Amino acid sequence: MTVRSRVLILVSAVAVLAAIGLASVLHASARADRRDHVQAGGPHVTPGAVTLSGHGRVLFRNMAWGPHRDEVVSVPAGDPSDARTASGVKCLRFYAASGVGVCLQAVHGPVSDTYRALILDDRLRTVRRYDVPGIPSRARVSPTGHFAAWTAFVGGDSYAGTNFSTRAAIVDTRSGRLVPSLEDFRIVKDGHPYRAADVNFWGVTFAGDDRTFYATLATGGSTYLVRGDLRARTLTTLHANVECPSLSPDGTRIAYKKRVEGLPKDAPWHLYVLDLRTMRVTPLAERRSVDDQAVWKDSRTVVYALPGDYGADLYQVPADGSGTPRRISAAAVSPAYVP
């Protein structure tokens, strides 16, 4: 092969790679542009005043394409498929209780994104900001509004993987005091003090006493439900194979996702409810894999997200194992019910 032929081949290869790169950029740009425009048949979303004290409402992150994508929106709790009022506040994860909200956001930079947690007041105004060390995953506020928690992935992007780490933080929303990682708490596993380099925590959920909380502990290839004590700074294992717990309004039951043997590695979870008094486990009627931290709509019903056309849809199912799952809202995630 002559030098001239080699040069021509090199030039042609560079031209092809450049064309592929340009096509990829144009495709991504076109897709982003489509997301900025309302898609026919999607939810009706209009800007307006949104508060955390609107009785009988449910707030969530709007996933529908259009100018209000990713904003916290408000709809009637009795008809979550109704028209949405958009707040103008964008969150990757969101939760609220007693007039206090937590919003996990991405801050887009020229090279890479960073992340932060905002503590919001009743009108969704920011009162405190905290750096988040990785991709936001879960968020919760205590029933009193006095504490908020969030989880972030550090060095991984899926619970199904083995090379990931998480950081679970808790903040006192009144004083601003931050516990940056639950790894600083003392662990009691099976009745004995426990220390290990591989411990990870995620999915905090609070009781109403401003002291007790629950979370997932992962160590040694297994996961556990732990009960936390904010004053004693302890974490005590209660039950195995529990992920993303959610405490019922009366504080007696935990809804959670559980890995089921035999399911695909990328979709291994089913929903269950654990009675904290008897440790009896009830499988829920949802048979699809749910990678979410469920929310209690009331004492009888849990709500969760599954993949949908816009990213995620919300479903509900009875908490006693009866009934059938029902989709209640399309293009929605991270719900918070305002009684």
C-alpha positions as a Markdown table, in Angstrom:
| # | Residue | x | y | z |
|---|---|---|---|---|
| 1 | Met | 0.0 | 0.0 | 0.0 |
| 2 | Thr | 1.4 | 3.4 | -1.0 |
| 3 | Val | 1.8 | 6.3 | 1.3 |
| 4 | Arg | -0.9 | 8.2 | -0.6 |
| 5 | Ser | -3.3 | 5.3 | -0.1 |
| 6 | Arg | -2.7 | 5.2 | 3.6 |
| 7 | Val | -3.2 | 9.0 | 3.9 |
| 8 | Leu | -6.5 | 8.7 | 2.0 |
| 9 | Ile | -7.7 | 5.9 | 4.3 |
| 10 | Leu | -6.7 | 7.9 | 7.4 |
| 11 | Val | -8.5 | 11.0 | 6.1 |
| 12 | Ser | -11.6 | 9.0 | 5.3 |
| 13 | Ala | -11.6 | 7.4 | 8.7 |
| 14 | Val | -11.3 | 10.8 | 10.4 |
| 15 | Ala | -14.1 | 12.1 | 8.3 |
| 16 | Val | -16.4 | 9.2 | 9.2 |
| 17 | Leu | -15.6 | 9.6 | 12.9 |
| 18 | Ala | -16.3 | 13.3 | 12.7 |
| 19 | Ala | -19.6 | 12.6 | 10.9 |
| 20 | Ile | -20.6 | 10.1 | 13.6 |
| 21 | Gly | -19.7 | 12.6 | 16.4 |
| 22 | Leu | -21.6 | 15.4 | 14.7 |
| 23 | Ala | -24.7 | 13.1 | 14.2 |
| 24 | Ser | -24.5 | 12.1 | 17.9 |
| 25 | Val | -24.4 | 15.8 | 19.0 |
| 26 | Leu | -27.2 | 16.8 | 16.7 |
| 27 | His | -29.3 | 13.8 | 18.0 |
| 28 | Ala | -28.7 | 14.7 | 21.6 |
| 29 | Ser | -29.5 | 18.3 | 20.9 |
| 30 | Ala | -32.7 | 17.4 | 19.1 |
| 31 | Arg | -33.7 | 15.1 | 21.9 |
| 32 | Ala | -33.1 | 17.8 | 24.5 |
| 33 | Asp | -35.1 | 20.3 | 22.3 |
| 34 | Arg | -38.0 | 17.8 | 22.2 |
| 35 | Arg | -37.9 | 17.6 | 26.0 |
| 36 | Asp | -38.5 | 21.4 | 26.2 |
| 37 | His | -41.7 | 21.1 | 24.2 |
| 38 | Val | -45.0 | 19.8 | 25.5 |
| 39 | Gln | -45.8 | 16.4 | 24.0 |
| 40 | Ala | -49.4 | 15.9 | 22.8 |
| 41 | Gly | -51.4 | 13.8 | 25.1 |
| 42 | Gly | -49.2 | 14.5 | 28.1 |
| 43 | Pro | -50.2 | 15.9 | 31.5 |
| 44 | His | -51.5 | 19.5 | 31.5 |
| 45 | Val | -49.0 | 21.6 | 33.5 |
| 46 | Thr | -49.2 | 25.3 | 34.3 |
| 47 | Pro | -47.1 | 27.6 | 36.6 |
| 48 | Gly | -48.6 | 28.7 | 39.8 |
| 49 | Ala | -48.3 | 29.0 | 43.6 |
| 50 | Val | -47.3 | 25.8 | 45.3 |
| 51 | Thr | -47.0 | 25.4 | 49.1 |
| 52 | Leu | -46.2 | 22.6 | 51.4 |
| 53 | Ser | -49.3 | 23.2 | 53.5 |
| 54 | Gly | -52.0 | 22.8 | 50.8 |
| 55 | His | -54.3 | 20.3 | 52.4 |
| 56 | Gly | -55.4 | 17.2 | 50.4 |
| 57 | Arg | -52.5 | 17.6 | 47.9 |
| 58 | Val | -49.7 | 15.4 | 46.7 |
| 59 | Leu | -46.5 | 17.0 | 45.4 |
| 60 | Phe | -44.0 | 15.2 | 43.1 |
| 61 | Arg | -41.3 | 15.8 | 40.5 |
| 62 | Asn | -42.9 | 16.3 | 37.1 |
| 63 | Met | -41.3 | 14.1 | 34.4 |
| 64 | Ala | -43.5 | 15.2 | 31.5 |
| 65 | Trp | -41.6 | 16.8 | 28.6 |
| 66 | Gly | -42.0 | 20.6 | 28.4 |
| 67 | Pro | -40.9 | 23.8 | 30.1 |
| 68 | His | -41.8 | 22.4 | 33.5 |
| 69 | Arg | -40.0 | 19.1 | 33.4 |
| 70 | Asp | -38.3 | 18.2 | 36.7 |
| 71 | Glu | -40.2 | 20.9 | 38.6 |
| 72 | Val | -42.1 | 20.1 | 41.8 |
| 73 | Val | -45.8 | 20.1 | 41.0 |
| 74 | Ser | -48.9 | 20.0 | 43.1 |
| 75 | Val | -52.1 | 18.0 | 42.3 |
| 76 | Pro | -55.2 | 16.9 | 44.3 |
| 77 | Ala | -54.4 | 13.8 | 46.3 |
| 78 | Gly | -57.8 | 12.4 | 45.4 |
| 79 | Asp | -57.1 | 12.8 | 41.7 |
| 80 | Pro | -53.3 | 12.7 | 41.0 |
| 81 | Ser | -53.9 | 12.6 | 37.3 |
| 82 | Asp | -55.5 | 16.0 | 37.3 |
| 83 | Ala | -53.9 | 19.2 | 36.0 |
| 84 | Arg | -50.6 | 20.1 | 37.6 |
| 85 | Thr | -49.5 | 23.3 | 39.2 |
| 86 | Ala | -45.7 | 23.8 | 38.7 |
| 87 | Ser | -43.6 | 25.5 | 41.3 |
| 88 | Gly | -40.6 | 26.5 | 39.3 |
| 89 | Val | -38.3 | 24.5 | 41.7 |
| 90 | Lys | -36.5 | 21.7 | 40.0 |
| 91 | Cys | -35.4 | 18.6 | 41.9 |
| 92 | Leu | -34.0 | 15.2 | 41.1 |
| 93 | Arg | -35.4 | 13.9 | 44.4 |
| 94 | Phe | -38.0 | 15.6 | 46.6 |
| 95 | Tyr | -39.9 | 15.0 | 49.8 |
| 96 | Ala | -41.9 | 17.1 | 52.3 |
| 97 | Ala | -43.6 | 17.0 | 55.7 |
| 98 | Ser | -45.0 | 19.5 | 58.1 |
| 99 | Gly | -44.2 | 22.5 | 55.9 |
| 100 | Val | -40.6 | 21.5 | 55.4 |
| 101 | Gly | -39.2 | 20.2 | 52.1 |
| 102 | Val | -35.9 | 18.6 | 50.9 |
| 103 | Cys | -34.9 | 19.0 | 47.3 |
| 104 | Leu | -31.8 | 17.3 | 45.8 |
| 105 | Gln | -30.5 | 19.1 | 42.7 |
| 106 | Ala | -27.9 | 18.8 | 40.1 |
| 107 | Val | -25.6 | 21.9 | 39.5 |
| 108 | His | -24.5 | 21.7 | 35.9 |
| 109 | Gly | -20.8 | 22.6 | 35.3 |
| 110 | Pro | -18.7 | 23.0 | 32.2 |
| 111 | Val | -17.1 | 19.6 | 32.7 |
| 112 | Ser | -19.2 | 17.7 | 35.1 |
| 113 | Asp | -22.2 | 18.1 | 37.4 |
| 114 | Thr | -22.2 | 18.5 | 41.2 |
| 115 | Tyr | -25.1 | 18.0 | 43.5 |
| 116 | Arg | -26.7 | 19.8 | 46.5 |
| 117 | Ala | -29.5 | 19.4 | 49.0 |
| 118 | Leu | -31.8 | 22.3 | 49.6 |
| 119 | Ile | -34.0 | 22.6 | 52.7 |
| 120 | Leu | -37.2 | 24.4 | 51.7 |
| 121 | Asp | -39.8 | 26.3 | 53.7 |
| 122 | Asp | -43.5 | 26.2 | 53.3 |
| 123 | Arg | -43.4 | 28.3 | 50.1 |
| 124 | Leu | -40.5 | 26.2 | 48.6 |
| 125 | Arg | -37.9 | 29.0 | 49.4 |
| 126 | Thr | -34.4 | 27.8 | 50.2 |
| 127 | Val | -33.4 | 28.2 | 53.8 |
| 128 | Arg | -30.3 | 26.0 | 53.9 |
| 129 | Arg | -27.9 | 24.4 | 51.3 |
| 130 | Tyr | -25.6 | 21.4 | 51.6 |
| 131 | Asp | -23.2 | 19.8 | 49.3 |
| 132 | Val | -24.1 | 16.2 | 48.3 |
| 133 | Pro | -21.1 | 14.0 | 47.4 |
| 134 | Gly | -22.6 | 12.0 | 44.6 |
| 135 | Ile | -25.7 | 11.2 | 42.5 |
| 136 | Pro | -28.9 | 11.8 | 44.6 |
| 137 | Ser | -30.9 | 8.6 | 45.3 |
| 138 | Arg | -33.4 | 9.0 | 48.2 |
| 139 | Ala | -34.8 | 11.8 | 50.3 |
| 140 | Arg | -37.0 | 12.0 | 53.3 |
| 141 | Val | -38.3 | 14.5 | 55.9 |
| 142 | Ser | -39.4 | 13.5 | 59.4 |
| 143 | Pro | -43.2 | 13.7 | 60.3 |
| 144 | Thr | -42.4 | 16.8 | 62.5 |
| 145 | Gly | -40.3 | 18.5 | 59.8 |
| 146 | His | -37.4 | 18.8 | 62.3 |
| 147 | Phe | -35.1 | 16.4 | 60.4 |
| 148 | Ala | -34.3 | 15.7 | 56.7 |
| 149 | Ala | -32.2 | 12.9 | 55.2 |
| 150 | Trp | -30.8 | 12.1 | 51.8 |
| 151 | Thr | -28.8 | 9.3 | 50.2 |
| 152 | Ala | -26.3 | 9.7 | 47.3 |
| 153 | Phe | -24.4 | 7.2 | 45.2 |
| 154 | Val | -20.6 | 7.6 | 45.5 |
| 155 | Gly | -18.7 | 5.7 | 42.8 |
| 156 | Gly | -21.6 | 3.7 | 41.4 |
| 157 | Asp | -25.0 | 4.1 | 39.8 |
| 158 | Ser | -27.1 | 1.0 | 40.5 |
| 159 | Tyr | -28.0 | -1.0 | 43.5 |
| 160 | Ala | -27.7 | -4.0 | 41.2 |
| 161 | Gly | -24.0 | -3.5 | 40.9 |
| 162 | Thr | -21.3 | -4.5 | 43.3 |
| 163 | Asn | -18.9 | -1.6 | 43.0 |
| 164 | Phe | -20.9 | 1.2 | 44.5 |
| 165 | Ser | -20.9 | 3.1 | 47.8 |
| 166 | Thr | -23.6 | 5.3 | 49.3 |
| 167 | Arg | -23.6 | 8.2 | 51.8 |
| 168 | Ala | -26.7 | 8.7 | 53.9 |
| 169 | Ala | -26.9 | 12.1 | 55.7 |
| 170 | Ile | -29.3 | 13.6 | 58.2 |
| 171 | Val | -29.7 | 17.3 | 59.0 |
| 172 | Asp | -31.5 | 19.0 | 61.8 |
| 173 | Thr | -33.6 | 21.5 | 59.8 |
| 174 | Arg | -33.9 | 23.9 | 62.8 |
| 175 | Ser | -30.3 | 24.2 | 63.9 |
| 176 | Gly | -28.7 | 23.2 | 60.5 |
| 177 | Arg | -26.5 | 20.6 | 62.2 |
| 178 | Leu | -25.5 | 18.0 | 59.7 |
| 179 | Val | -24.6 | 14.3 | 60.2 |
| 180 | Pro | -22.7 | 13.8 | 56.9 |
| 181 | Ser | -22.7 | 10.0 | 57.1 |
| 182 | Leu | -24.4 | 7.4 | 59.2 |
| 183 | Glu | -21.1 | 5.5 | 59.1 |
| 184 | Asp | -20.1 | 7.6 | 62.1 |
| 185 | Phe | -22.8 | 5.9 | 64.2 |
| 186 | Arg | -22.1 | 2.8 | 66.3 |
| 187 | Ile | -23.5 | -0.4 | 64.8 |
| 188 | Val | -25.0 | -3.3 | 66.9 |
| 189 | Lys | -25.5 | -6.3 | 64.7 |
| 190 | Asp | -27.2 | -9.4 | 66.1 |
| 191 | Gly | -26.7 | -8.1 | 69.6 |
| 192 | His | -23.0 | -7.4 | 69.3 |
| 193 | Pro | -20.9 | -4.3 | 68.3 |
| 194 | Tyr | -20.0 | -4.5 | 64.7 |
| 195 | Arg | -17.4 | -2.8 | 62.6 |
| 196 | Ala | -16.5 | -3.4 | 58.9 |
| 197 | Ala | -14.9 | -1.4 | 56.1 |
| 198 | Asp | -17.7 | -2.2 | 53.6 |
| 199 | Val | -20.7 | -0.8 | 55.5 |
| 200 | Asn | -23.1 | 1.3 | 53.5 |
| 201 | Phe | -26.4 | 3.0 | 54.4 |
| 202 | Trp | -29.3 | 4.3 | 52.4 |
| 203 | Gly | -33.0 | 4.9 | 52.4 |
| 204 | Val | -33.6 | 6.7 | 55.7 |
| 205 | Thr | -37.2 | 6.9 | 57.0 |
| 206 | Phe | -38.2 | 8.7 | 60.2 |
| 207 | Ala | -40.5 | 8.0 | 63.2 |
| 208 | Gly | -42.5 | 10.8 | 64.7 |
| 209 | Asp | -40.5 | 11.1 | 68.0 |
| 210 | Asp | -37.6 | 13.2 | 66.6 |
| 211 | Arg | -35.2 | 10.4 | 67.7 |
| 212 | Thr | -36.0 | 7.1 | 66.0 |
| 213 | Phe | -35.3 | 6.4 | 62.3 |
| 214 | Tyr | -34.9 | 3.3 | 60.1 |
| 215 | Ala | -32.5 | 2.7 | 57.2 |
| 216 | Thr | -30.8 | 0.0 | 55.1 |
| 217 | Leu | -27.4 | -1.3 | 56.2 |
| 218 | Ala | -25.3 | -3.3 | 53.6 |
| 219 | Thr | -22.3 | -5.3 | 54.6 |
| 220 | Gly | -20.7 | -8.6 | 53.8 |
| 221 | Gly | -22.9 | -9.0 | 50.7 |
| 222 | Ser | -26.2 | -8.8 | 52.7 |
| 223 | Thr | -28.7 | -6.0 | 53.6 |
| 224 | Tyr | -30.4 | -5.4 | 56.9 |
| 225 | Leu | -33.1 | -3.1 | 58.3 |
| 226 | Val | -31.6 | -1.1 | 61.1 |
| 227 | Arg | -33.3 | 1.1 | 63.7 |
| 228 | Gly | -31.4 | 4.3 | 64.4 |
| 229 | Asp | -31.2 | 6.4 | 67.5 |
| 230 | Leu | -30.3 | 10.1 | 66.8 |
| 231 | Arg | -29.4 | 10.8 | 70.5 |
| 232 | Ala | -27.4 | 7.6 | 71.2 |
| 233 | Arg | -26.0 | 7.6 | 67.7 |
| 234 | Thr | -26.5 | 3.9 | 67.3 |
| 235 | Leu | -27.8 | 1.6 | 64.6 |
| 236 | Thr | -29.3 | -1.8 | 65.5 |
| 237 | Thr | -30.1 | -4.6 | 63.0 |
| 238 | Leu | -33.7 | -5.8 | 63.1 |
| 239 | His | -34.3 | -7.9 | 59.9 |
| 240 | Ala | -32.4 | -9.2 | 56.9 |
| 241 | Asn | -32.9 | -8.6 | 53.2 |
| 242 | Val | -34.5 | -5.1 | 53.5 |
| 243 | Glu | -33.8 | -2.2 | 51.2 |
| 244 | Cys | -35.3 | 1.3 | 51.1 |
| 245 | Pro | -37.6 | 1.1 | 54.1 |
| 246 | Ser | -40.6 | 3.4 | 54.5 |
| 247 | Leu | -42.3 | 3.7 | 57.9 |
| 248 | Ser | -46.1 | 3.6 | 58.1 |
| 249 | Pro | -48.0 | 6.7 | 59.5 |
| 250 | Asp | -48.7 | 4.8 | 62.7 |
| 251 | Gly | -45.1 | 3.7 | 63.1 |
| 252 | Thr | -45.9 | 0.0 | 63.2 |
| 253 | Arg | -45.0 | -1.3 | 59.7 |
| 254 | Ile | -42.2 | -1.0 | 57.2 |
| 255 | Ala | -42.8 | -1.1 | 53.5 |
| 256 | Tyr | -39.7 | -2.1 | 51.6 |
| 257 | Lys | -38.2 | -3.7 | 48.6 |
| 258 | Lys | -36.6 | -7.2 | 48.9 |
| 259 | Arg | -34.3 | -9.1 | 46.6 |
| 260 | Val | -36.0 | -12.2 | 45.4 |
| 261 | Glu | -33.9 | -15.2 | 44.4 |
| 262 | Gly | -34.3 | -16.3 | 40.8 |
| 263 | Leu | -35.2 | -12.8 | 39.5 |
| 264 | Pro | -33.0 | -11.1 | 36.9 |
| 265 | Lys | -30.0 | -9.3 | 38.4 |
| 266 | Asp | -31.0 | -6.0 | 37.0 |
| 267 | Ala | -34.6 | -6.3 | 38.3 |
| 268 | Pro | -34.5 | -8.4 | 41.5 |
| 269 | Trp | -36.9 | -6.5 | 43.9 |
| 270 | His | -40.5 | -7.1 | 45.0 |
| 271 | Leu | -42.4 | -5.1 | 47.6 |
| 272 | Tyr | -43.2 | -6.3 | 51.1 |
| 273 | Val | -44.5 | -5.0 | 54.4 |
| 274 | Leu | -42.9 | -5.9 | 57.7 |
| 275 | Asp | -44.9 | -5.7 | 60.9 |
| 276 | Leu | -42.4 | -4.3 | 63.5 |
| 277 | Arg | -44.2 | -5.9 | 66.4 |
| 278 | Thr | -44.5 | -9.5 | 65.1 |
| 279 | Met | -41.8 | -9.4 | 62.4 |
| 280 | Arg | -44.4 | -10.9 | 60.1 |
| 281 | Val | -43.7 | -10.2 | 56.4 |
| 282 | Thr | -46.5 | -9.7 | 53.9 |
| 283 | Pro | -45.8 | -9.7 | 50.1 |
| 284 | Leu | -47.6 | -7.0 | 48.2 |
| 285 | Ala | -49.6 | -7.6 | 45.0 |
| 286 | Glu | -47.2 | -5.8 | 42.8 |
| 287 | Arg | -45.2 | -8.5 | 41.0 |
| 288 | Arg | -43.0 | -6.2 | 38.9 |
| 289 | Ser | -39.5 | -5.3 | 40.1 |
| 290 | Val | -39.7 | -2.0 | 42.1 |
| 291 | Asp | -36.5 | 0.0 | 42.4 |
| 292 | Asp | -37.9 | 2.8 | 44.6 |
| 293 | Gln | -38.5 | 3.8 | 48.2 |
| 294 | Ala | -42.2 | 3.5 | 48.6 |
| 295 | Val | -44.4 | 6.2 | 50.2 |
| 296 | Trp | -47.4 | 5.6 | 52.4 |
| 297 | Lys | -50.4 | 7.4 | 50.9 |
| 298 | Asp | -52.3 | 6.5 | 54.1 |
| 299 | Ser | -52.3 | 3.6 | 56.6 |
| 300 | Arg | -53.7 | 1.3 | 54.0 |
| 301 | Thr | -51.9 | 2.2 | 50.7 |
| 302 | Val | -48.4 | 2.5 | 49.5 |
| 303 | Val | -47.3 | 4.4 | 46.4 |
| 304 | Tyr | -44.1 | 3.8 | 44.3 |
| 305 | Ala | -42.6 | 4.5 | 40.9 |
| 306 | Leu | -42.1 | 2.2 | 37.9 |
| 307 | Pro | -40.5 | 3.0 | 34.6 |
| 308 | Gly | -42.8 | 4.9 | 32.2 |
| 309 | Asp | -42.8 | 6.7 | 28.8 |
| 310 | Tyr | -41.4 | 9.9 | 30.3 |
| 311 | Gly | -39.1 | 8.2 | 32.8 |
| 312 | Ala | -41.4 | 7.1 | 35.6 |
| 313 | Asp | -45.1 | 6.6 | 36.5 |
| 314 | Leu | -46.7 | 6.4 | 40.0 |
| 315 | Tyr | -48.6 | 3.3 | 41.1 |
| 316 | Gln | -50.4 | 2.4 | 44.3 |
| 317 | Val | -51.2 | -1.0 | 45.9 |
| 318 | Pro | -52.9 | -2.0 | 49.2 |
| 319 | Ala | -50.5 | -2.5 | 52.1 |
| 320 | Asp | -52.1 | -5.8 | 53.3 |
| 321 | Gly | -51.2 | -7.9 | 50.2 |
| 322 | Ser | -54.7 | -7.7 | 48.7 |
| 323 | Gly | -55.9 | -6.0 | 45.5 |
| 324 | Thr | -54.1 | -5.2 | 42.4 |
| 325 | Pro | -51.6 | -2.4 | 41.4 |
| 326 | Arg | -53.1 | 0.7 | 39.8 |
| 327 | Arg | -51.3 | 3.5 | 38.0 |
| 328 | Ile | -52.4 | 6.8 | 39.5 |
| 329 | Ser | -50.2 | 9.3 | 37.6 |
| 330 | Ala | -48.0 | 9.3 | 34.6 |
| 331 | Ala | -44.7 | 11.1 | 34.2 |
| 332 | Ala | -44.1 | 11.5 | 38.0 |
| 333 | Val | -41.7 | 10.4 | 40.7 |
| 334 | Ser | -40.8 | 11.3 | 44.4 |
| 335 | Pro | -44.3 | 11.9 | 45.8 |
| 336 | Ala | -45.0 | 13.6 | 49.1 |
| 337 | Tyr | -48.6 | 13.6 | 50.5 |
| 338 | Val | -49.8 | 16.7 | 52.3 |
| 339 | Pro | -52.7 | 15.7 | 54.6 |
